[in-house]
Amino acid sequence: MKILVCETEAWELEHLERLGDEHELVFIEERVTRDNAADFADVDIVSSFIYSDLDGRVLEKLENLQFISTRSTGADHIDVDYCRSRGIVVSNVPSYGSTTVAEHVFALILAISRSLPA
């Protein structure tokens, strides 16, 4: 399968490149848009973050698309109704960042209680 991994950062590549043993991977730093979607018409899977606007006009250019995996909790950047009509499976990461957000909140509470910002 051909997998497009978009919106990638250097620290992610080390982990994602391991998938290349069994699949053809295409890594891009930019997001998928109406302007560049046709360049990836032959991909079977798209792995995106939150900046690619995967609406119907973008998705119709991805002719072989079978699966979208967003590396985020929210999927509001994906036209899920369009995907359902074409049989494209969409997945997300429901608990993405839940621990780090809670830790950050407690760090802010401690900082405020000890007047650290001042």
Backbone hydrogen bonds, N-H to C=O, Kabsch-Sander energy under -0.5 kcal/mol:
donor,donor_aa,acceptor,acceptor_aa,energy
3,I,1,M,-0.6
3,I,24,E,-3.1
4,L,45,I,-3.0
5,V,3,I,-0.6
5,V,26,V,-3.2
6,C,4,L,-0.7
6,C,47,S,-2.3
7,E,30,E,-1.6
8,T,28,I,-1.9
12,E,9,E,-1.5
13,L,9,E,-1.1
13,L,10,A,-0.5
14,E,10,A,-0.7
15,H,12,E,-0.8
16,L,12,E,-2.3
17,E,13,L,-2.8
18,R,15,H,-0.5
19,L,16,L,-1.7
20,G,17,E,-1.7
21,D,18,R,-1.2
22,E,19,L,-1.4
23,H,19,L,-1.4
24,E,1,M,-2.2
25,L,23,H,-0.6
26,V,3,I,-2.7
28,I,5,V,-2.3
37,A,33,T,-1.7
39,D,36,N,-1.4
40,F,37,A,-2.0
41,A,38,A,-1.3
43,V,40,F,-1.9
44,D,2,K,-2.5
45,I,2,K,-1.9
46,V,67,F,-2.1
47,S,4,L,-3.1
48,S,46,V,-0.6
48,S,69,S,-1.2
53,D,32,V,-0.8
53,D,51,Y,-0.5
54,L,52,S,-1.3
54,L,77,H,-2.5
55,D,53,D,-1.8
58,V,55,D,-0.7
59,L,55,D,-2.9
60,E,56,G,-2.2
61,K,58,V,-1.3
62,L,59,L,-1.3
63,E,61,K,-1.3
64,N,41,A,-1.6
65,L,62,L,-1.5
66,Q,44,D,-3.2
67,F,44,D,-1.5
68,I,89,V,-3.0
69,S,46,V,-2.9
70,T,68,I,-0.6
70,T,91,S,-2.6
71,R,48,S,-3.7
72,S,70,T,-1.2
78,I,75,A,-1.7
79,D,54,L,-2.8
80,V,78,I,-1.7
83,C,79,D,-2.2
84,R,80,V,-2.7
85,S,81,D,-2.1
86,R,82,Y,-1.4
87,G,83,C,-0.8
87,G,84,R,-0.7
88,I,83,C,-2.8
89,V,66,Q,-2.4
89,V,87,G,-0.5
91,S,68,I,-2.5
93,V,72,S,-2.8
96,Y,93,V,-1.9
98,S,95,S,-1.8
101,V,97,G,-2.5
102,A,98,S,-1.6
103,E,99,T,-2.4
104,H,100,T,-2.2
105,V,101,V,-2.3
106,F,102,A,-2.1
107,A,103,E,-2.2
108,L,104,H,-2.4
109,I,105,V,-2.4
110,L,106,F,-2.5
111,A,107,A,-2.3
112,I,108,L,-2.7
113,S,109,I,-2.6
114,R,110,L,-1.5
115,S,112,I,-1.3
116,L,111,A,-2.8
